[in-house]
Amino acid sequence: MQENAITQLIYLSSATGHLAADDLKQILKSSVRNNGADGITGLLIYHEGAFFQVLEGPAQVVAECFDRIEADARHGRIIRMIERQVPARAFPAWRMGFARPEELGEEARAAALSLYDIYSESGSLSATVPDVRRLVSSFLNSFTGLSLKQ
Ligand SMILES: Cc1cc2nc3c(=O)[nH]c(=O)nc-3n(C[C@H](O)[C@H](O)[C@H](O)COP(=O)(O)O)c2cc1C
């Protein structure tokens, strides 16, 4: 795998209906299976009906994966916040880690909850807004050394 060409894509979305624990398990199961085969890693956070997901991997597979995710009827109002090249993965060990904000460290939890607030109030989030960039950086930086369940 070309680790010098990693695309990182970060989006927020809203679940279209009530998602039970089993629905989330199902999403994670296919994510872990597909991402393992595709060389994608990342993190999925679920909070009060909203998803926050980081996908990272080679540009082409990330684009194909995101096409499938965008077409998934289990969520909508998808806001692609950031799509950029990064020198290294933030979540190299997770085919798709999963967490709820309360399971995160303090800095990541505060950043995630602020992003959710902006998202639910404005319905739009853009990486050109300095606050959003700062919150995403704070979120990603806080993960060094933290271990989440796969
Ligand atoms: C919030 C959310 C996150 C998802 N994340 C991924 C993912 O990281 N990788 C993936 O392959 N599918 C993901 N999916 C599922 C895809 O939308 C799609 O159902 C799946 O890739 C289809 O593959 P399958 O036929 O092998 O299950 C996600 C779906 C949702 C609703």
PDBQT file of the ligand as one rigid body, heavy atoms in Angstrom, charges set to zero:
ROOT
HETATM    1  C1  LIG A 201     -22.906   5.873   8.642  1.00  0.00    +0.000 C 
HETATM    2  C2  LIG A 201     -22.454   4.779   7.721  1.00  0.00    +0.000 A 
HETATM    3  C3  LIG A 201     -21.102   4.481   7.614  1.00  0.00    +0.000 A 
HETATM    4  C4  LIG A 201     -20.666   3.476   6.746  1.00  0.00    +0.000 A 
HETATM    5  N1  LIG A 201     -19.321   3.223   6.648  1.00  0.00    +0.000 NA
HETATM    6  C5  LIG A 201     -18.890   2.299   5.766  1.00  0.00    +0.000 A 
HETATM    7  C6  LIG A 201     -17.511   2.037   5.613  1.00  0.00    +0.000 A 
HETATM    8  O1  LIG A 201     -16.641   2.626   6.263  1.00  0.00    +0.000 OA
HETATM    9  N2  LIG A 201     -17.138   1.102   4.697  1.00  0.00    +0.000 N 
HETATM   10  C7  LIG A 201     -18.039   0.411   3.954  1.00  0.00    +0.000 A 
HETATM   11  O2  LIG A 201     -17.641  -0.411   3.132  1.00  0.00    +0.000 OA
HETATM   12  N3  LIG A 201     -19.365   0.618   4.099  1.00  0.00    +0.000 NA
HETATM   13  C8  LIG A 201     -19.813   1.539   4.985  1.00  0.00    +0.000 A 
HETATM   14  N4  LIG A 201     -21.152   1.747   5.142  1.00  0.00    +0.000 N 
HETATM   15  C9  LIG A 201     -22.089   0.842   4.450  1.00  0.00    +0.000 C 
HETATM   16  C10 LIG A 201     -22.264   1.215   3.000  1.00  0.00    +0.000 C 
HETATM   17  O3  LIG A 201     -23.173   2.278   2.897  1.00  0.00    +0.000 OA
HETATM   18  C11 LIG A 201     -22.798   0.010   2.204  1.00  0.00    +0.000 C 
HETATM   19  O4  LIG A 201     -24.000  -0.450   2.787  1.00  0.00    +0.000 OA
HETATM   20  C12 LIG A 201     -21.818  -1.141   2.180  1.00  0.00    +0.000 C 
HETATM   21  O5  LIG A 201     -20.533  -0.690   1.867  1.00  0.00    +0.000 OA
HETATM   22  C13 LIG A 201     -22.261  -2.174   1.155  1.00  0.00    +0.000 C 
HETATM   23  O6  LIG A 201     -21.385  -3.241   1.182  1.00  0.00    +0.000 OA
HETATM   24  P1  LIG A 201     -21.883  -4.732   1.476  1.00  0.00    +0.000 P 
HETATM   25  O7  LIG A 201     -22.832  -5.032   0.369  1.00  0.00    +0.000 OA
HETATM   26  O8  LIG A 201     -20.634  -5.524   1.457  1.00  0.00    +0.000 OA
HETATM   27  O9  LIG A 201     -22.539  -4.707   2.844  1.00  0.00    +0.000 OA
HETATM   28  C14 LIG A 201     -21.618   2.747   5.996  1.00  0.00    +0.000 A 
HETATM   29  C15 LIG A 201     -22.969   3.054   6.114  1.00  0.00    +0.000 A 
HETATM   30  C16 LIG A 201     -23.397   4.042   6.966  1.00  0.00    +0.000 A 
HETATM   31  C17 LIG A 201     -24.864   4.336   7.084  1.00  0.00    +0.000 C 
ENDROOT
TORSDOF 0
